Amino acid sequence: MSTSASAVTPERIMQFAWGYVPPLVLESAIHHRVFDVLDSGPMTVKEVSVATGASERGLRAIMNVLVGLNFLSRGEEGRYALTPESEAFLVSTKPGFQGGVLRHGSGQLIPKWLHLNEIVRTGKPVQAVNQEEDGSDFFQQFVVDIFPMSYPSARTLAKELALDETGAEVRVLDLAAGSGVWGIALAESSERVAVTAVDWGDVLPVTQKMVERFGLTDRFSFVAGDLMEADFGHGHNVATLGHILHSEGEARSRALLRKTFDALAPGGTIVIAEFLVNEERTAPLGSLFFAANMLVNTENGDTYSFEEIAGWLKDAGFTNPRLLDAPGPSPLVLATKP
């Protein structure tokens, strides 16, 4: 008799049944400053409790989960320590901190996902965050926390564009500016850069505070309004669309690309950051997850392939759509106005 080399088991299903636990445990650890406290060195649960004010019982439970997830290690003497991954990305005081999005899980993200059955039935979100009246409060809190996700990519873009070598003023149009991360990185790369940041009126104060934190206020101007109604001006050399097309849907994205084309000077570059999927929509998994997140949170949002976006760019008049490898969720999409 022969037996199957690998029997089918329900193990993966059981793992997914508890799939909500890791992000909530991480959120709780960030909320109670577990990673921040352990950044000073290994500690026992009791010592972490004294430093954070959280209960020993609660900390022991979540810290043991974090050991199992390899976000913490535990020595024989019962002292917990950061792993290289958590030390680099989960300590809130460090520039590489990536825990911001986790801080919004239980309060802003997961509650909407609990309506997924109804959303799938209707194809409509319970609340659309890409609508100004509903989304401003969300983005006021959210954009600063996702700054570290885009900043490395924005710095890579700045290096690629080499704006300091132009010898003339460079006008940058930062659309859906949010935290201002794209304009900030480009302005840091050259004193010749002047940035026009466009976003909702209730979000722009957050942009202004972040720009001020980087000491760049004198090189930024701010335009309030919906992207399809705001005045972009003309003659910009670079336009950035940082993680905005996925919330807009195809029709508005195409219209936005045409409007951006009109706002650029000849030879200008458009830069798009997105969660790209492959042509077959089978990978990468993170971008497929994000497509479902757009179902939950927007009226028409989705994630798109490079080939789809490249087609929209060409229809808007751009040439040479291309990818730029960057340390973010996906490569950046660049194209040129002839």
C-alpha positions, 0 to 999 in steps of 0.5 A, a space after each residue: 500500500 502507498 500513502 500520500 506524502 503529505 496528508 491534508 490537514 485542517 491546520 491552516 484553517 485553525 491558524 486562520 481561525 485565530 488570525 486576528 490575534 497577532 495584530 491585536 497582541 502587537 497593538 496592545 504591546 505597542 499601546 502599553 510601550 512593551 517594545 519601547 521599555 525593552 529597548 533599554 535591555 532585557 526585563 522580567 514581566 514584573 519589571 515591565 509591569 512596573 515600567 508600563 503600569 500594565 498588569 503582570 497577568 496581562 503582560 505575561 499573556 501577550 509577551 508569551 504570544 510575542 515570543 511565539 511570534 518571534 517578536 520577543 525572545 525569553 531567556 532561561 532566567 525569565 527575562 524578555 528581550 527584543 528581537 532584531 525585527 522588533 528592535 528595528 521596527 516596533 520601537 516607537 522612538 526609532 525612525 524605522 517604526 512600522 507599528 503605526 498602522 497597528 495602533 488603528 486596528 481595534 479602533 478604526 480598521 477591524 470594526 469595519 471588517 466585522 461587516 464584511 458579509 454585508 459588504 460583500 453582499 452589497 458591494 458597498 462599505 458601511 463608511 467610505 474613508 475616501 469621502 471628505 465628510 467621513 474620512 477626514 477624522 480617520 486620515 488626521 490620525 492615520 497619515 502620521 502613523 504611516 509616514 515611516 512606510 513611505 519615507 524610505 521610498 520617498 528618499 529613494 525617489 529623491 536620489 533617482 530624480 537627482 533634483 539638486 543637479 538641475 540648476 533651477 527651481 524644481 516645482 513639486 506637486 504633492 497630491 493627497 499629501 497626507 503627512 507630506 512625506 513625498 514632498 518632504 523627502 524631495 525638499 530635503 534632497 535639494 534647496 531648489 525644491 518648492 512643494 505645493 501640497 494638496 489635501 482636504 482642508 481638515 488634513 492639511 494642518 497635519 501636513 503643515 505640522 509635519 513639514 514644520 517638524 522637518 524645518 521646511 515650511 518656507 518651501 511649502 505652499 498648501 492647497 485645500 480641497 478635493 483632488 478633482 476640484 482643487 486648483 493644481 496650478 501649472 508648470 510643475 516638474 514633478 507630481 507625486 500621487 502617494 497611495 491615492 489611486 487605490 481609494 479612487 477607483 478606475 474612473 476617478 483615477 483616470 481623471 486624476 491622471 489627466 488633470 495631473 498631466 495638465 498640471 505638469 510642465 513638458 518633461 515633467 515626471 509623475 510618480 505613483 506609489 501603490 500596492 501593485 498586484 500582478 496581471 493575474 491578480 494572484 499575488 502579492 498577498 499583501 496587495 490582495 489583502 489591500 484590495 479587500 480593504 478597499 472593498 471594506 473602506 471605499 465606494 470603488 477602490 481597488 488595487 491595480 497592476 502596473 500594466 493597468 496603471 501604465 495603460 491609464 498613464 498612456 491614455 492620459 498622454 504620458 510616455 515611458 511608464 516604468 518601475 523604480 525599485 523602492 523599499 516600500 510595499 511595491 515599486 514606484 510607477 514613473 512616467 514622463 510628460 512629453 
